[in-house]
Amino acid sequence: MENNNNSNQYGEGGITAPCQLSDFSTIAGIVFIPITVISIIGNTLLICALFSFKDHTVVTKIFLMNLACSDLIFTATLPFWAVYHLKHWIFGDFLCKFITAVYCTGLYSSIIVLTAMTVDRFFTVVLNRWPNSHPRQKQCAIGACVVAWMISIGTSVYDSYKMEVSEDLFCEESSSDGVGYYVQVALLFFVPFAIIIFCHCAIIKTVLQSTNRTKSKALSIIFSIVAAYIICWGPYNTLLLVRSLYQPEGCEAFELLSKFYQVCRIIAFSHCCMNPLLCMLSQKLRSHLFCLLRCKVGNMNNRERATYQNIKSNTLLSLYGLKYK
């Protein structure tokens, strides 16, 4: 989560610091553009593949589809942040609040759904106490996702309420609530992070003791998705807390912390296009997606050929005066 309170101190928004900081805004704005394109294409294809893929675990499919939706919602805000970095905030006060709400909804729902998916695997693999009936498993997964979206939307509305446009240039928080911010980051990142680490350590231990290699392959995709999230968002959220707690002395330390923050943010935002790539590690899902694309292309070619033949036939009939009126 981005703490806009510190923007003025670290070279974002209105700079009041006495140090001359390197401007990463243009780089960030440009990088957000290809991230947006890749994420939209990748997550849309993933949703289509999962929706039509019948040979996949229903519970896993539900979680992966919700993750893809979270990434698409998050991605929808990137063009606005790109313009913001390349120029300034030109979209007014309402969109400042609305885009912040959408951004936070995508961000929070992603980590909560990921945590729910990890807990599901923990109960299934380690405790082996998950309901055996598929309808019950499906209901639990849907319920977990509904709760995730409710928490995400509620928290995001609260975050967006504090946002406003200042000096007609910057979309940032209007008031400081340091304690509330620390609690929110802890509950929405570090607590889920601890749960995910604990569950996966137990899962890895159980899988290593098992001779079921099929189960190991099935879990590898979930491990990859979790690892990607931790690698991308871990440094960013940690640095947000460091920025809030530590005030650097001297321009050199000031500059270094600002550079680290900008780089970590770009890496964190790029996470929205990674899940589709990681899901393609599944050979079945990858083959299904390629088959789906080939079928779509084949259908388009067949329609084009049929249209061409129809036009050609009508033209010949017209030339010979045989076309019915």
N, C-alpha and C positions, 0 to 999 in steps of 0.2 A: 504493500500500500504506500502511496506517495504522500509524504507529509509536506504540504504546500506552505506550512508555516515557516519553514526554513529557506524558502526560495530566495528571499531577499538577501540572505546571508551567504549563499553559495553560488551566486552567479546565475540564478534563474529568476525570471520575472524582473522586478525592479531591483537593481543592484545597489546596495548601500554600503557594501564592504569597501574598505580602503584599498584593497588589492586589485590589480588588473588581472582578471582571470581569462583563460583561454575560452573562446566561444565554441562550444560543441553543438549549439542549437541547430545550425545548418546541417551538420553531419547526421544528427538524430532525425531531423525532419526528412532527409533524403532516404535514410535507411528504413524508416517506417513505411515507405511506399512499396518496395518489393516484399516486405514482410506482410503487408496487407493483401497483396495479390496472391502470394503463395498460400496464405492462411485461408482465404476465401475459396480458392480452387481446391485445396487439399481437404479442408473440413467438409465442404459440400460433397465432394466425391466420397468421403468416408461415410457420411450420413446416408447417401444413396446406396452405397455398398452394404452397409449394415442393415438398412431397411429391407433390402431384397435378399439378403444372405440368410438362408434357412438353416444352414448347417453350423450354427454358432450358438454357444451357451446364451440363453435368454437373459440371464442376470448380467453377464458381462456385456452383452449387447446394449442393455438399458444404460449401464454406467458409461460405456464408451460414447453412446449417442448424446448423452447429457454433457459429457466433457466436450464433445465437438460443438454442441450448441453454446456452451460457455465460451469456447474459443472464438466462435463467430460473433457473439455479442461483444466480447472484448475487442475483436478486430474492427468492429463497426466504428469504434471511437478513434482508431489510429489515424485516419485521414484528418480529423479535427486537430489531434495533437501534432501532426506533421505540419499543418498550416500554422499552428501556434508557434512551433519552433522556428519555422522558416520566416515568419513575420511577427505577429503578435495575436492576441485573442480578438478576433473580429466578429464573433458570432453572437455577442450580446449576453446579458445576464441569465436569461432563461436557459439557453443552450449550455452555458457554463455549468449550471446546476444539473441539467438533464444529462449531458454527456458524462459528467462525473458520476452520476447515479448508474448509468449504463456501464461505464468502465468498472466501477466497483462491483456491480452485479456479476459481470463476467469473471472478475478476479476472484471474488469470494466463493462463488458457486463452484468454480474449478477446484479449489483446494478442499472444500467440504465434500464434493462428490468423490474426489480422489481418496479422501479419508474413508468415506463410506465403502468404497470399492475395496480398500485395503482391509477394513474390518470384516467385510464379507468373506474375503479370501482367508483371513485368520480363523474365522469360525469354521469355514469349510475344510481347510487343510489341517490346521493345528488341533482345534477342539473337536472337529467332526460332529458338531452339534447343530448345524444349520438344518432347517426343516427339509425333509426328504422330498416332499411333494413340490413339483415344479410351480404350480399355481401359487403356493405359499411363498416360495422363494421370489417369484416375480412380484408379488404384493409387497414383500419386505423391501425389495430394491426400488420399486416405484415410490413407496412411502418415504424411504431415505432421500430420494431425489427431490420429492415434493418439499420435505423439511429443509433440505439444502437451499432450494430456491426461495423459500419463505424467509429464511434467515438472511440470505444474501440480499434480497430486495429490501427487507426492513432495515438492515444496516446501511445499505447504499443510500436509501432515502435520507437517513440521519446524516450521513456524510455530505450529501449534496446540499442539504439545508444550510450548511456552514459556508458554502462556496459563494463567491460574488466576484464581479469584475471590478478591479481597482484601476484607477487612472485611465480607464478605457483601453487598457493594454493587457492586463494580467488576470487570469482566472485562478484565484487562490482562496484559501480559507480566510474568513472574516474575523475569526476569533481563535484564541489559543486555548486548548484543553489538553495540556501535557499528560496528565494522569489518565484521562480517558483514552488518549491516543496509545499510550503504552499498554493499557488493558486490552484495547481492541487488537493491536498487533499480536499480543501474546495469545489471545483467544482464537484469532483467525489465521495465525500462521504457526507460531511456535508450539502451541498445544497440539494442533493437528500434525505438525512435523514430528513431535515426540511420539504420538500414537502410531504414525506411519513407520518410524524407525523401529519401535518396539515390535510391532506386528510383523514386519518383514524379517527382522532377525529371527523371530520364532518360526516364520514360514520357511526361511532358508534352512534352518536347523532341521525341521521336519522333512523337507524335500531331500536333503542330503542323506538322511537316514532311510529314505524310501527307495525302492527299486523301480518305482513307476516313472519312467523317463517321459512318458507322454504328459503326465502332470507337470513335470519340470519344464517342458517346452511351452505348455499352455501358460504357465506363470511367468515365463521370461518376458513376454510383452508387457505385463503389468509392472514387473520390476523395472523395465526400461522406461515406461511412462512416469513412474514415481521418481526414478533417478533423474530424469530430465527436468522434472518440476523442481526438485531440490537443488540441482545444479544451477538452474536458471534463476529461480526466485530466492534461494537461500542467501546468496551474497547481497542481493538488493535489499531485502528486508532487514538483514543484519546491519547493513550500512545505514539504513534509515534510523535505526535505534542509536547507532554510533553518532550520527549527525545530531540527533536530538540531545544526547547526553554529553557529548564532547565538543567543546568550542576550541578549535585550533588556534594557537598563538603563532603569529608570523605568517607572511604571505606564502612561503614555500609549503608549509603544512596545509594552509588554506587551499592552495592550488592543487595539491596532491589529492586531498580528500574530495574536492570537486570533480577531478578527473575520474577517480574511482567510481564516484556516484554515477556520472554520465555513462561510463562504460557498462556498469552493472545494470543500469536501467535499460539500455539497448538490448543486452543479453536477456533480461527478464521479459521484455516485450516480445522478443523473437520466439518465446516459448509457444505462442499461440499457433504457430505453423509446424510444430514438431510432432505433435501427437499423431497426425495422419501418416507421417513418414515412419514413425515407430510402429504403428499398427500394421504397416505393410511388411513387417517382419513375419507376420503370419502368412505362410505359404498358401493356405486355403483362401484367406481373405484377399490376398494379392491376385491369385488366379481368378477369383470371382470378379474382382474389379476389372481386370483386363478383359475378361469375357463380357462383362457388362458394357464396357466401352466399345468392344468389337461389334456387339449386337446393335448398339446405338448407331455406330457408323454404317453397319450393314443395312439397317433399316432406312437410314437417310439415303444411301446409295440406291436402294430398291425404289424408294419413293421418287427419287430424281429420274431414274430410268423409266418408271411408269409414267411420270408426267411428260417426259420427252416423247415416249411412244404415243401417248394420247394426243399431244400437239401435232406430231408428225402425221398420225392417222386423220385427224380433223383437217389438216392442211390438204392432204391428198383428196379427201372426199370433197372438199370445197372446190378444188381445181377441176374435178370431173363432174361437178354439179350434182353430187349424190348426197350432199349433207341435208339432213332433214331440217325444216324450218319450224 
